[in-house]
Amino acid sequence: MNVPLLDLVAQYHTIKEDVLRAMNAVMDRQGFIMGPEVAQLEAEVARLSNARHAIGCASGTDALLLPLRALDLEPGDEVITTPFTFFATAGAIHNAGGKPVFVDIEPATFNIAPAAIQAAVTPRTRGIVAVHLFGQMAAMEAILPIAARHGLGLIEDAAQAIGARRKVDGQWRRAGELGTVGTFSFFPSKNLGGFGDGGMMVTQNDQVAERLRRLRLHGGARQYHHEEVGYNSRLDTLQAAVLLAKLPHLEEWSRARAERARQYTEAFTGHADVCPPAIDPANHHIFHQYTIRVPRRNELQAHLKAKGIGNAIYYPLPLHLQPCFAHLGYQRGRLPASEAAMDTVISLPIYPELTRDQQDAVIDAVLGFYA
Ligand SMILES: Cc1ncc(COP(=O)(O)O)c(C=O)c1O
């Protein structure tokens, strides 16, 4: 049985009419730039994230770049982050004029280790980018006090975690709610994906929101007047229309993902070779990815491929070992938990439309390899 890693066509069939109606409304109006759908989606995402402000932008990458630009980094200023993430997290730090400082992850959750952040703070540190990887939040209760103690900007890269929650000091908090800025990606494969690129930033801070709104429009709050040099980074109205049509399904989709994760974990638990992902008990995980750790990972990958089972390695080379960051001087062995993850992880198909038969085929293929 062929099981794709993700089946967006299956999802589209379930919502096609609503999406087309929403897109047609924009096309009938021929109003493609900053139409009312953008503000509507911003209001919805602000509500979803318990945030005062939400500001749409052109991608999840720009959603990181703009708040990093708002830190006004000087050459040599440092921003601490995880190397076990999508490239954009650190690329944005570099492009905002900062120096990425990579610290290791907690092996169980793949998320940045707060103690490692604290150990890496120097007089040049200006910010932290914490990533909520694969759909579960980093340990915000431990990261927030570090940021507060040293006066650092704290950006939550929630590209993979829209709607995720974490119990912080006894209260459920949403991804993006607690940092200086939280960022989302609407890349098509995300839990809430558009029909192209898109992103959003959320913040509780009025001044930060104003700055971000300015930066996304060439640095000028008023047309043709520019306080600083910014970007053309608007969220397309058509994308906002698509996302508004999809948003009412997000919670049910994330629940369906979590249910499929539970079924995988039930099948893999106790197996000598297959280590299912850990859910931190403080987290409500939205399972953007279901990532196991295994021995002989590359052989398993070839086996799955031969059987028509989609899979992916997120991530095959941590960012501290990327050629473009060689000048930062990291060697292999420096961040052992991230490096161990890169050699052992493999992500399996997980999406709301994944059928029980498809999932059984994935489970049989994985367990069959180790039998
Ligand atoms: C953790 C993380 N950060 C940032 C991004 C960048 O988002 P985009 O592709 O929308 O630019 C992504 C996804 O692509 C991501 O997974």
The ligand as a Gaussian input file, in Angstrom:
#p B3LYP/6-31G(d) Opt

LIG

0 1
 C       10.651000      25.606000      12.866000
 C       10.430000      26.402000      11.616000
 N       10.792000      27.700000      11.584000
 C       10.593000      28.456000      10.513000
 C       10.011000      27.953000       9.369000
 C        9.903000      28.840000       8.178000
 O        8.611000      28.982000       7.700000
 P        8.337000      29.301000       6.151000
 O        8.637000      28.072000       5.377000
 O        6.878000      29.648000       6.156000
 O        9.185000      30.453000       5.756000
 C        9.599000      26.602000       9.353000
 C        8.930000      25.952000       8.213000
 O        9.050000      25.955000       7.114000
 C        9.830000      25.815000      10.495000
 O        9.490000      24.530000      10.513000

